[in-house]
Amino acid sequence: MPRGDGTGPMGQGSGMGRGMGRGRRGAAGPGGNCVCPGCGAKVTHQAGTPCASMNCPKCGIRMVRE
Ligand SMILES: [Zn+2]
């Protein structure tokens, strides 16, 4: 056998090491606004507090994620 014991098989350059890019941005993350479906009032969404647990300061109804 002409090949030794695995002393570098050619063509295996980009196996591990890169390609782990987290591209996760855009939609519903922390931040953003909650909007009232009734009157359209917006408040700043606060992390840890779902919009559904907030009430519109005007209407008093539940708000939704914008
Ligand atoms: Zn409202």
N, CA, C, O and the ligand as a Tripos MOL2 file, in Angstrom:
@<TRIPOS>MOLECULE
protein
  265   263    67     0     0
PROTEIN
NO_CHARGES

@<TRIPOS>ATOM
      1 N           0.8160   -1.2100    0.0000 N.3       1 MET1
      2 CA          0.0000    0.0000    0.0000 C.3       1 MET1
      3 C           0.8470    1.2570    0.0000 C.2       1 MET1
      4 O           1.7190    1.4280    0.8530 O.2       1 MET1
      5 N           0.6010    2.1020   -0.9210 N.am      2 PRO2
      6 CA          1.3980    3.3280   -1.0370 C.3       2 PRO2
      7 C           1.0810    4.3200    0.0770 C.2       2 PRO2
      8 O           1.8930    5.1950    0.3790 O.2       2 PRO2
      9 N          -0.0180    4.1960    0.6480 N.am      3 ARG3
     10 CA         -0.3810    5.1900    1.6680 C.3       3 ARG3
     11 C           0.1040    4.7570    3.0500 C.2       3 ARG3
     12 O           0.0240    3.5920    3.4370 O.2       3 ARG3
     13 N           0.5860    5.7090    3.7360 N.am      4 GLY4
     14 CA          0.9790    5.4300    5.1100 C.3       4 GLY4
     15 C          -0.2620    5.3850    5.9830 C.2       4 GLY4
     16 O          -1.3860    5.2950    5.4880 O.2       4 GLY4
     17 N          -0.0530    5.4470    7.2230 N.am      5 ASP5
     18 CA         -1.2250    5.3610    8.0860 C.3       5 ASP5
     19 C          -1.7620    6.7470    8.4320 C.2       5 ASP5
     20 O          -1.5320    7.3110    9.5020 O.2       5 ASP5
     21 N          -2.4760    7.2340    7.4690 N.am      6 GLY6
     22 CA         -3.2080    8.4810    7.7120 C.3       6 GLY6
     23 C          -2.3330    9.6800    7.9920 C.2       6 GLY6
     24 O          -2.5570   10.4060    8.9600 O.2       6 GLY6
     25 N          -1.3690    9.8880    7.1780 N.am      7 THR7
     26 CA         -0.5300   11.0520    7.3980 C.3       7 THR7
     27 C          -1.0370   12.2390    6.5940 C.2       7 THR7
     28 O          -0.2730   12.9090    5.8990 O.2       7 THR7
     29 N          -2.2640   12.4730    6.6920 N.am      8 GLY8
     30 CA         -2.8060   13.6290    6.0050 C.3       8 GLY8
     31 C          -3.4450   13.2970    4.6870 C.2       8 GLY8
     32 O          -2.8240   13.4590    3.6360 O.2       8 GLY8
     33 N          -4.6160   12.8590    4.7190 N.am      9 PRO9
     34 CA         -5.3530   12.6510    3.4760 C.3       9 PRO9
     35 C          -5.6690   13.9890    2.8180 C.2       9 PRO9
     36 O          -6.2970   14.8600    3.4200 O.2       9 PRO9
     37 N          -5.2390   14.1330    1.6170 N.am     10 MET10
     38 CA         -5.4140   15.4230    0.9610 C.3      10 MET10
     39 C          -6.8870   15.6670    0.6320 C.2      10 MET10
     40 O          -7.6270   14.7760    0.2170 O.2      10 MET10
     41 N          -7.2480   16.8690    0.8330 N.am     11 GLY11
     42 CA         -8.6230   17.2180    0.5030 C.3      11 GLY11
     43 C          -9.4870   17.3360    1.7470 C.2      11 GLY11
     44 O         -10.7030   17.5100    1.6650 O.2      11 GLY11
     45 N          -8.8570   17.2420    2.8630 N.am     12 GLN12
     46 CA         -9.6200   17.3840    4.0800 C.3      12 GLN12
     47 C          -9.1780   18.6520    4.7910 C.2      12 GLN12
     48 O          -8.5080   18.6220    5.8230 O.2      12 GLN12
     49 N          -9.5640   19.7190    4.2210 N.am     13 GLY13
     50 CA         -9.0640   20.9830    4.7320 C.3      13 GLY13
     51 C         -10.0320   21.6670    5.6750 C.2      13 GLY13
     52 O          -9.6440   22.1780    6.7260 O.2      13 GLY13
     53 N         -11.2580   21.6700    5.2970 N.am     14 SER14
     54 CA        -12.2000   22.4340    6.0960 C.3      14 SER14
     55 C         -13.1930   21.5120    6.7770 C.2      14 SER14
     56 O         -14.3900   21.5300    6.4900 O.2      14 SER14
     57 N         -12.6930   20.7500    7.6370 N.am     15 GLY15
     58 CA        -13.6020   19.8440    8.3210 C.3      15 GLY15
     59 C         -14.1790   20.4900    9.5580 C.2      15 GLY15
     60 O         -15.3910   20.6600    9.6870 O.2      15 GLY15
     61 N         -13.3110   20.8390   10.4460 N.am     16 MET16
     62 CA        -13.7870   21.4080   11.6940 C.3      16 MET16
     63 C         -13.1280   22.7560   11.9220 C.2      16 MET16
     64 O         -12.0670   23.0390   11.3650 O.2      16 MET16
     65 N         -13.7260   23.5420   12.6990 N.am     17 GLY17
     66 CA        -13.0510   24.7760   13.0460 C.3      17 GLY17
     67 C         -13.8360   26.0120   12.6580 C.2      17 GLY17
     68 O         -13.8780   27.0020   13.3890 O.2      17 GLY17
     69 N         -14.4330   25.9350   11.5350 N.am     18 ARG18
     70 CA        -15.2210   27.1030   11.1790 C.3      18 ARG18
     71 C         -16.5170   26.6760   10.5320 C.2      18 ARG18
     72 O         -16.7050   25.5230   10.1450 O.2      18 ARG18
     73 N         -17.3750   27.6180   10.4320 N.am     19 GLY19
     74 CA        -18.6890   27.2900    9.9110 C.3      19 GLY19
     75 C         -19.7270   27.2970   11.0140 C.2      19 GLY19
     76 O         -20.8900   26.9580   10.7960 O.2      19 GLY19
     77 N         -19.2960   27.6830   12.1860 N.am     20 MET20
     78 CA        -20.2510   27.7730   13.2670 C.3      20 MET20
     79 C         -20.6160   29.2280   13.5110 C.2      20 MET20
     80 O         -20.2170   29.8190   14.5150 O.2      20 MET20
     81 N         -21.3390   29.7730   12.6340 N.am     21 GLY21
     82 CA        -21.7320   31.1520   12.8090 C.3      21 GLY21
     83 C         -23.1830   31.2120   13.2420 C.2      21 GLY21
     84 O         -24.0690   30.6430   12.6030 O.2      21 GLY21
     85 N         -23.3940   31.8820   14.2950 N.am     22 ARG22
     86 CA        -24.7810   32.0070   14.7110 C.3      22 ARG22
     87 C         -25.4160   33.2200   14.0730 C.2      22 ARG22
     88 O         -25.1490   34.3600   14.4550 O.2      22 ARG22
     89 N         -26.2230   32.9690   13.1390 N.am     23 GLY23
     90 CA        -26.9240   34.0750   12.5140 C.3      23 GLY23
     91 C         -28.3690   34.0670   12.9630 C.2      23 GLY23
     92 O         -29.2470   33.5380   12.2800 O.2      23 GLY23
     93 N         -28.5920   34.6350   14.0670 N.am     24 ARG24
     94 CA        -29.9560   34.6210   14.5640 C.3      24 ARG24
     95 C         -30.3450   36.0100   14.9990 C.2      24 ARG24
     96 O         -30.1680   36.4030   16.1530 O.2      24 ARG24
     97 N         -30.8540   36.7080   14.0900 N.am     25 ARG25
     98 CA        -31.3060   38.0420   14.4260 C.3      25 ARG25
     99 C         -32.5560   38.3520   13.6300 C.2      25 ARG25
    100 O         -32.8380   37.7280   12.6070 O.2      25 ARG25
    101 N         -33.2750   39.3000   14.1080 N.am     26 GLY26
    102 CA        -34.4810   39.6510   13.3760 C.3      26 GLY26
    103 C         -35.6930   39.5920   14.2690 C.2      26 GLY26
    104 O         -35.9040   40.4820   15.0930 O.2      26 GLY26
    105 N         -36.4640   38.5900   14.1200 N.am     27 ALA27
    106 CA        -37.7740   38.5370   14.7680 C.3      27 ALA27
    107 C         -37.6780   38.4310   16.2810 C.2      27 ALA27
    108 O         -36.6150   38.4840   16.8990 O.2      27 ALA27
    109 N         -38.8330   38.2830   16.8010 N.am     28 ALA28
    110 CA        -39.0870   38.2620   18.2250 C.3      28 ALA28
    111 C         -37.9680   37.8350   19.1580 C.2      28 ALA28
    112 O         -37.8620   36.6690   19.5390 O.2      28 ALA28
    113 N         -37.1740   38.7570   19.5010 N.am     29 GLY29
    114 CA        -36.1900   38.5050   20.5360 C.3      29 GLY29
    115 C         -36.4860   39.4530   21.6770 C.2      29 GLY29
    116 O         -37.5600   40.0530   21.7200 O.2      29 GLY29
    117 N         -35.5870   39.5920   22.5660 N.am     30 PRO30
    118 CA        -35.7540   40.6050   23.5980 C.3      30 PRO30
    119 C         -35.7040   41.9870   22.9820 C.2      30 PRO30
    120 O         -34.9220   42.2470   22.0680 O.2      30 PRO30
    121 N         -36.5080   42.8310   23.4690 N.am     31 GLY31
    122 CA        -36.5890   44.1420   22.8580 C.3      31 GLY31
    123 C         -37.7650   44.2110   21.9190 C.2      31 GLY31
    124 O         -38.4520   43.2160   21.6910 O.2      31 GLY31
    125 N         -37.9870   45.3470   21.3920 N.am     32 GLY32
    126 CA        -39.1280   45.5000   20.5090 C.3      32 GLY32
    127 C         -40.2730   46.1530   21.2490 C.2      32 GLY32
    128 O         -40.1190   46.6910   22.3460 O.2      32 GLY32
    129 N         -41.3950   46.0880   20.6280 N.am     33 ASN33
    130 CA        -42.5580   46.7330   21.2110 C.3      33 ASN33
    131 C         -43.7110   45.7650   21.3830 C.2      33 ASN33
    132 O         -43.8290   44.7570   20.6860 O.2      33 ASN33
    133 N         -44.5340   46.1050   22.3160 N.am     34 CYS34
    134 CA        -45.8270   45.4520   22.4130 C.3      34 CYS34
    135 C         -46.8510   46.4710   21.9330 C.2      34 CYS34
    136 O         -46.7570   47.6640   22.2240 O.2      34 CYS34
    137 N         -47.7920   45.9870   21.2200 N.am     35 VAL35
    138 CA        -48.7820   46.9010   20.6650 C.3      35 VAL35
    139 C         -50.1780   46.4740   21.0940 C.2      35 VAL35
    140 O         -50.4820   45.2870   21.2070 O.2      35 VAL35
    141 N         -50.9840   47.4390   21.3200 N.am     36 CYS36
    142 CA        -52.3550   47.1570   21.6950 C.3      36 CYS36
    143 C         -53.1790   46.9000   20.4350 C.2      36 CYS36
    144 O         -53.2110   47.7430   19.5390 O.2      36 CYS36
    145 N         -53.8310   45.7750   20.3570 N.am     37 PRO37
    146 CA        -54.6440   45.4710   19.1760 C.3      37 PRO37
    147 C         -55.9080   46.3090   19.1260 C.2      37 PRO37
    148 O         -56.5990   46.3670   18.1100 O.2      37 PRO37
    149 N         -56.1880   46.9470   20.2290 N.am     38 GLY38
    150 CA        -57.4170   47.7360   20.2770 C.3      38 GLY38
    151 C         -57.1990   49.1500   19.7810 C.2      38 GLY38
    152 O         -57.8390   49.5900   18.8260 O.2      38 GLY38
    153 N         -56.2950   49.8570   20.4340 N.am     39 CYS39
    154 CA        -56.1110   51.2580   20.0880 C.3      39 CYS39
    155 C         -54.7850   51.5170   19.3980 C.2      39 CYS39
    156 O         -54.5450   52.6070   18.8810 O.2      39 CYS39
    157 N         -53.9400   50.5230   19.3940 N.am     40 GLY40
    158 CA        -52.6890   50.6820   18.6710 C.3      40 GLY40
    159 C         -51.5960   51.3170   19.4950 C.2      40 GLY40
    160 O         -50.5480   51.6790   18.9590 O.2      40 GLY40
    161 N         -51.8120   51.4550   20.7580 N.am     41 ALA41
    162 CA        -50.7810   52.0260   21.6120 C.3      41 ALA41
    163 C         -49.5980   51.0700   21.6860 C.2      41 ALA41
    164 O         -49.7530   49.8490   21.6950 O.2      41 ALA41
    165 N         -48.4400   51.6520   21.7380 N.am     42 LYS42
    166 CA        -47.2490   50.8210   21.8030 C.3      42 LYS42
    167 C         -46.4790   51.1250   23.0720 C.2      42 LYS42
    168 O         -46.3530   52.2670   23.5130 O.2      42 LYS42
    169 N         -45.9810   50.0620   23.6210 N.am     43 VAL43
    170 CA        -45.0840   50.2380   24.7480 C.3      43 VAL43
    171 C         -43.8480   49.4080   24.4850 C.2      43 VAL43
    172 O         -43.8820   48.4490   23.7140 O.2      43 VAL43
    173 N         -42.7920   49.7690   25.1080 N.am     44 THR44
    174 CA        -41.5640   49.0190   24.9240 C.3      44 THR44
    175 C         -41.6640   47.6820   25.6250 C.2      44 THR44
    176 O         -41.9680   47.5890   26.8140 O.2      44 THR44
    177 N         -41.4030   46.6820   24.8650 N.am     45 HIS45
    178 CA        -41.4390   45.3500   25.4610 C.3      45 HIS45
    179 C         -40.2690   45.1750   26.4030 C.2      45 HIS45
    180 O         -39.1440   45.5850   26.1190 O.2      45 HIS45
    181 N         -40.5610   44.5620   27.5170 N.am     46 GLN46
    182 CA        -39.4960   44.3410   28.4710 C.3      46 GLN46
    183 C         -39.1920   42.8640   28.5530 C.2      46 GLN46
    184 O         -40.0910   42.0260   28.6260 O.2      46 GLN46
    185 N         -37.9290   42.5680   28.5400 N.am     47 ALA47
    186 CA        -37.5170   41.1760   28.5720 C.3      47 ALA47
    187 C         -38.0030   40.5150   29.8510 C.2      47 ALA47
    188 O         -37.8890   41.0790   30.9390 O.2      47 ALA47
    189 N         -38.5260   39.3520   29.7090 N.am     48 GLY48
    190 CA        -39.0280   38.6270   30.8600 C.3      48 GLY48
    191 C         -40.4950   38.8660   31.1080 C.2      48 GLY48
    192 O         -41.1180   38.1720   31.9110 O.2      48 GLY48
    193 N         -41.0450   39.8370   30.4250 N.am     49 THR49
    194 CA        -42.4600   40.1140   30.5700 C.3      49 THR49
    195 C         -43.1390   39.9730   29.2240 C.2      49 THR49
    196 O         -43.0050   40.8460   28.3670 O.2      49 THR49
    197 N         -43.8560   38.9000   29.0280 N.am     50 PRO50
    198 CA        -44.5380   38.7050   27.7510 C.3      50 PRO50
    199 C         -45.5460   39.8170   27.4990 C.2      50 PRO50
    200 O         -46.1620   40.3480   28.4230 O.2      50 PRO50
    201 N         -45.6920   40.1440   26.2640 N.am     51 CYS51
    202 CA        -46.6550   41.1830   25.9250 C.3      51 CYS51
    203 C         -48.0470   40.7960   26.3910 C.2      51 CYS51
    204 O         -48.8460   41.6450   26.7880 O.2      51 CYS51
    205 N         -48.3180   39.5290   26.3350 N.am     52 ALA52
    206 CA        -49.6570   39.0670   26.6930 C.3      52 ALA52
    207 C         -49.9540   39.2730   28.1650 C.2      52 ALA52
    208 O         -51.1070   39.2010   28.5900 O.2      52 ALA52
    209 N         -48.9290   39.5240   28.9310 N.am     53 SER53
    210 CA        -49.1620   39.7420   30.3480 C.3      53 SER53
    211 C         -49.1930   41.2290   30.6790 C.2      53 SER53
    212 O         -49.2830   41.6330   31.8390 O.2      53 SER53
    213 N         -49.1160   42.0170   29.6320 N.am     54 MET54
    214 CA        -49.1810   43.4530   29.8530 C.3      54 MET54
    215 C         -50.5270   43.9590   29.3780 C.2      54 MET54
    216 O         -51.1500   43.3910   28.4800 O.2      54 MET54
    217 N         -50.9450   45.0100   29.9860 N.am     55 ASN55
    218 CA        -52.2070   45.5910   29.5810 C.3      55 ASN55
    219 C         -51.9810   46.9660   28.9880 C.2      55 ASN55
    220 O         -51.0680   47.6990   29.3670 O.2      55 ASN55
    221 N         -52.8210   47.2770   28.0710 N.am     56 CYS56
    222 CA        -52.7310   48.5790   27.4470 C.3      56 CYS56
    223 C         -53.0040   49.6630   28.4800 C.2      56 CYS56
    224 O         -53.9800   49.5760   29.2250 O.2      56 CYS56
    225 N         -52.1670   50.6680   28.5310 N.am     57 PRO57
    226 CA        -52.3720   51.7480   29.5020 C.3      57 PRO57
    227 C         -53.6370   52.5450   29.2170 C.2      57 PRO57
    228 O         -54.1230   53.2810   30.0760 O.2      57 PRO57
    229 N         -54.1510   52.3990   28.0400 N.am     58 LYS58
    230 CA        -55.3680   53.1430   27.6890 C.3      58 LYS58
    231 C         -56.6070   52.2840   27.8170 C.2      58 LYS58
    232 O         -57.5860   52.6480   28.4700 O.2      58 LYS58
    233 N         -56.5330   51.1290   27.1720 N.am     59 CYS59
    234 CA        -57.7110   50.2660   27.1170 C.3      59 CYS59
    235 C         -57.7600   49.2920   28.2810 C.2      59 CYS59
    236 O         -58.8290   48.9750   28.8030 O.2      59 CYS59
    237 N         -56.6220   48.8380   28.6650 N.am     60 GLY60
    238 CA        -56.5680   47.8380   29.7080 C.3      60 GLY60
    239 C         -56.6790   46.4300   29.1670 C.2      60 GLY60
    240 O         -56.7950   45.4750   29.9340 O.2      60 GLY60
    241 N         -56.6440   46.2950   27.8730 N.am     61 ILE61
    242 CA        -56.7020   44.9470   27.2910 C.3      61 ILE61
    243 C         -55.2910   44.4320   27.0670 C.2      61 ILE61
    244 O         -54.3060   45.1660   27.1450 O.2      61 ILE61
    245 N         -55.2400   43.1910   26.7980 N.am     62 ARG62
    246 CA        -53.9290   42.5900   26.5940 C.3      62 ARG62
    247 C         -53.2390   43.1250   25.3560 C.2      62 ARG62
    248 O         -53.8610   43.4480   24.3430 O.2      62 ARG62
    249 N         -51.9620   43.2020   25.4830 N.am     63 MET63
    250 CA        -51.2040   43.6570   24.3330 C.3      63 MET63
    251 C         -50.5760   42.4620   23.6460 C.2      63 MET63
    252 O         -50.4720   41.3740   24.2120 O.2      63 MET63
    253 N         -50.1700   42.6880   22.4410 N.am     64 VAL64
    254 CA        -49.5540   41.6120   21.6620 C.3      64 VAL64
    255 C         -48.2010   42.0810   21.1630 C.2      64 VAL64
    256 O         -47.9070   43.2760   21.1250 O.2      64 VAL64
    257 N         -47.4180   41.1460   20.7950 N.am     65 ARG65
    258 CA        -46.1070   41.4710   20.2430 C.3      65 ARG65
    259 C         -46.2940   42.1450   18.8980 C.2      65 ARG65
    260 O         -47.0790   41.7130   18.0530 O.2      65 ARG65
    261 N         -45.5640   43.1890   18.7400 N.am     66 GLU66
    262 CA        -45.7020   43.9150   17.4910 C.3      66 GLU66
    263 C         -45.1460   43.1030   16.3430 C.2      66 GLU66
    264 O         -45.1740   43.5540   15.1980 O.2      66 GLU66
    265 ZN        -55.2760   50.0810   23.8500 Zn       67 ZN67
@<TRIPOS>BOND
     1     1     2 1
     2     2     3 1
     3     3     4 2
     4     3     5 am
     5     5     6 1
     6     6     7 1
     7     7     8 2
     8     7     9 am
     9     9    10 1
    10    10    11 1
    11    11    12 2
    12    11    13 am
    13    13    14 1
    14    14    15 1
    15    15    16 2
    16    15    17 am
    17    17    18 1
    18    18    19 1
    19    19    20 2
    20    19    21 am
    21    21    22 1
    22    22    23 1
    23    23    24 2
    24    23    25 am
    25    25    26 1
    26    26    27 1
    27    27    28 2
    28    27    29 am
    29    29    30 1
    30    30    31 1
    31    31    32 2
    32    31    33 am
    33    33    34 1
    34    34    35 1
    35    35    36 2
    36    35    37 am
    37    37    38 1
    38    38    39 1
    39    39    40 2
    40    39    41 am
    41    41    42 1
    42    42    43 1
    43    43    44 2
    44    43    45 am
    45    45    46 1
    46    46    47 1
    47    47    48 2
    48    47    49 am
    49    49    50 1
    50    50    51 1
    51    51    52 2
    52    51    53 am
    53    53    54 1
    54    54    55 1
    55    55    56 2
    56    55    57 am
    57    57    58 1
    58    58    59 1
    59    59    60 2
    60    59    61 am
    61    61    62 1
    62    62    63 1
    63    63    64 2
    64    63    65 am
    65    65    66 1
    66    66    67 1
    67    67    68 2
    68    67    69 am
    69    69    70 1
    70    70    71 1
    71    71    72 2
    72    71    73 am
    73    73    74 1
    74    74    75 1
    75    75    76 2
    76    75    77 am
    77    77    78 1
    78    78    79 1
    79    79    80 2
    80    79    81 am
    81    81    82 1
    82    82    83 1
    83    83    84 2
    84    83    85 am
    85    85    86 1
    86    86    87 1
    87    87    88 2
    88    87    89 am
    89    89    90 1
    90    90    91 1
    91    91    92 2
    92    91    93 am
    93    93    94 1
    94    94    95 1
    95    95    96 2
    96    95    97 am
    97    97    98 1
    98    98    99 1
    99    99   100 2
   100    99   101 am
   101   101   102 1
   102   102   103 1
   103   103   104 2
   104   103   105 am
   105   105   106 1
   106   106   107 1
   107   107   108 2
   108   107   109 am
   109   109   110 1
   110   110   111 1
   111   111   112 2
   112   111   113 am
   113   113   114 1
   114   114   115 1
   115   115   116 2
   116   115   117 am
   117   117   118 1
   118   118   119 1
   119   119   120 2
   120   119   121 am
   121   121   122 1
   122   122   123 1
   123   123   124 2
   124   123   125 am
   125   125   126 1
   126   126   127 1
   127   127   128 2
   128   127   129 am
   129   129   130 1
   130   130   131 1
   131   131   132 2
   132   131   133 am
   133   133   134 1
   134   134   135 1
   135   135   136 2
   136   135   137 am
   137   137   138 1
   138   138   139 1
   139   139   140 2
   140   139   141 am
   141   141   142 1
   142   142   143 1
   143   143   144 2
   144   143   145 am
   145   145   146 1
   146   146   147 1
   147   147   148 2
   148   147   149 am
   149   149   150 1
   150   150   151 1
   151   151   152 2
   152   151   153 am
   153   153   154 1
   154   154   155 1
   155   155   156 2
   156   155   157 am
   157   157   158 1
   158   158   159 1
   159   159   160 2
   160   159   161 am
   161   161   162 1
   162   162   163 1
   163   163   164 2
   164   163   165 am
   165   165   166 1
   166   166   167 1
   167   167   168 2
   168   167   169 am
   169   169   170 1
   170   170   171 1
   171   171   172 2
   172   171   173 am
   173   173   174 1
   174   174   175 1
   175   175   176 2
   176   175   177 am
   177   177   178 1
   178   178   179 1
   179   179   180 2
   180   179   181 am
   181   181   182 1
   182   182   183 1
   183   183   184 2
   184   183   185 am
   185   185   186 1
   186   186   187 1
   187   187   188 2
   188   187   189 am
   189   189   190 1
   190   190   191 1
   191   191   192 2
   192   191   193 am
   193   193   194 1
   194   194   195 1
   195   195   196 2
   196   195   197 am
   197   197   198 1
   198   198   199 1
   199   199   200 2
   200   199   201 am
   201   201   202 1
   202   202   203 1
   203   203   204 2
   204   203   205 am
   205   205   206 1
   206   206   207 1
   207   207   208 2
   208   207   209 am
   209   209   210 1
   210   210   211 1
   211   211   212 2
   212   211   213 am
   213   213   214 1
   214   214   215 1
   215   215   216 2
   216   215   217 am
   217   217   218 1
   218   218   219 1
   219   219   220 2
   220   219   221 am
   221   221   222 1
   222   222   223 1
   223   223   224 2
   224   223   225 am
   225   225   226 1
   226   226   227 1
   227   227   228 2
   228   227   229 am
   229   229   230 1
   230   230   231 1
   231   231   232 2
   232   231   233 am
   233   233   234 1
   234   234   235 1
   235   235   236 2
   236   235   237 am
   237   237   238 1
   238   238   239 1
   239   239   240 2
   240   239   241 am
   241   241   242 1
   242   242   243 1
   243   243   244 2
   244   243   245 am
   245   245   246 1
   246   246   247 1
   247   247   248 2
   248   247   249 am
   249   249   250 1
   250   250   251 1
   251   251   252 2
   252   251   253 am
   253   253   254 1
   254   254   255 1
   255   255   256 2
   256   255   257 am
   257   257   258 1
   258   258   259 1
   259   259   260 2
   260   259   261 am
   261   261   262 1
   262   262   263 1
   263   263   264 2
@<TRIPOS>SUBSTRUCTURE
     1 MET1         2 RESIDUE 1 A MET
     2 PRO2         6 RESIDUE 1 A PRO
     3 ARG3        10 RESIDUE 1 A ARG
     4 GLY4        14 RESIDUE 1 A GLY
     5 ASP5        18 RESIDUE 1 A ASP
     6 GLY6        22 RESIDUE 1 A GLY
     7 THR7        26 RESIDUE 1 A THR
     8 GLY8        30 RESIDUE 1 A GLY
     9 PRO9        34 RESIDUE 1 A PRO
    10 MET10       38 RESIDUE 1 A MET
    11 GLY11       42 RESIDUE 1 A GLY
    12 GLN12       46 RESIDUE 1 A GLN
    13 GLY13       50 RESIDUE 1 A GLY
    14 SER14       54 RESIDUE 1 A SER
    15 GLY15       58 RESIDUE 1 A GLY
    16 MET16       62 RESIDUE 1 A MET
    17 GLY17       66 RESIDUE 1 A GLY
    18 ARG18       70 RESIDUE 1 A ARG
    19 GLY19       74 RESIDUE 1 A GLY
    20 MET20       78 RESIDUE 1 A MET
    21 GLY21       82 RESIDUE 1 A GLY
    22 ARG22       86 RESIDUE 1 A ARG
    23 GLY23       90 RESIDUE 1 A GLY
    24 ARG24       94 RESIDUE 1 A ARG
    25 ARG25       98 RESIDUE 1 A ARG
    26 GLY26      102 RESIDUE 1 A GLY
    27 ALA27      106 RESIDUE 1 A ALA
    28 ALA28      110 RESIDUE 1 A ALA
    29 GLY29      114 RESIDUE 1 A GLY
    30 PRO30      118 RESIDUE 1 A PRO
    31 GLY31      122 RESIDUE 1 A GLY
    32 GLY32      126 RESIDUE 1 A GLY
    33 ASN33      130 RESIDUE 1 A ASN
    34 CYS34      134 RESIDUE 1 A CYS
    35 VAL35      138 RESIDUE 1 A VAL
    36 CYS36      142 RESIDUE 1 A CYS
    37 PRO37      146 RESIDUE 1 A PRO
    38 GLY38      150 RESIDUE 1 A GLY
    39 CYS39      154 RESIDUE 1 A CYS
    40 GLY40      158 RESIDUE 1 A GLY
    41 ALA41      162 RESIDUE 1 A ALA
    42 LYS42      166 RESIDUE 1 A LYS
    43 VAL43      170 RESIDUE 1 A VAL
    44 THR44      174 RESIDUE 1 A THR
    45 HIS45      178 RESIDUE 1 A HIS
    46 GLN46      182 RESIDUE 1 A GLN
    47 ALA47      186 RESIDUE 1 A ALA
    48 GLY48      190 RESIDUE 1 A GLY
    49 THR49      194 RESIDUE 1 A THR
    50 PRO50      198 RESIDUE 1 A PRO
    51 CYS51      202 RESIDUE 1 A CYS
    52 ALA52      206 RESIDUE 1 A ALA
    53 SER53      210 RESIDUE 1 A SER
    54 MET54      214 RESIDUE 1 A MET
    55 ASN55      218 RESIDUE 1 A ASN
    56 CYS56      222 RESIDUE 1 A CYS
    57 PRO57      226 RESIDUE 1 A PRO
    58 LYS58      230 RESIDUE 1 A LYS
    59 CYS59      234 RESIDUE 1 A CYS
    60 GLY60      238 RESIDUE 1 A GLY
    61 ILE61      242 RESIDUE 1 A ILE
    62 ARG62      246 RESIDUE 1 A ARG
    63 MET63      250 RESIDUE 1 A MET
    64 VAL64      254 RESIDUE 1 A VAL
    65 ARG65      258 RESIDUE 1 A ARG
    66 GLU66      262 RESIDUE 1 A GLU
    67 ZN67       265 GROUP 0 **** ****
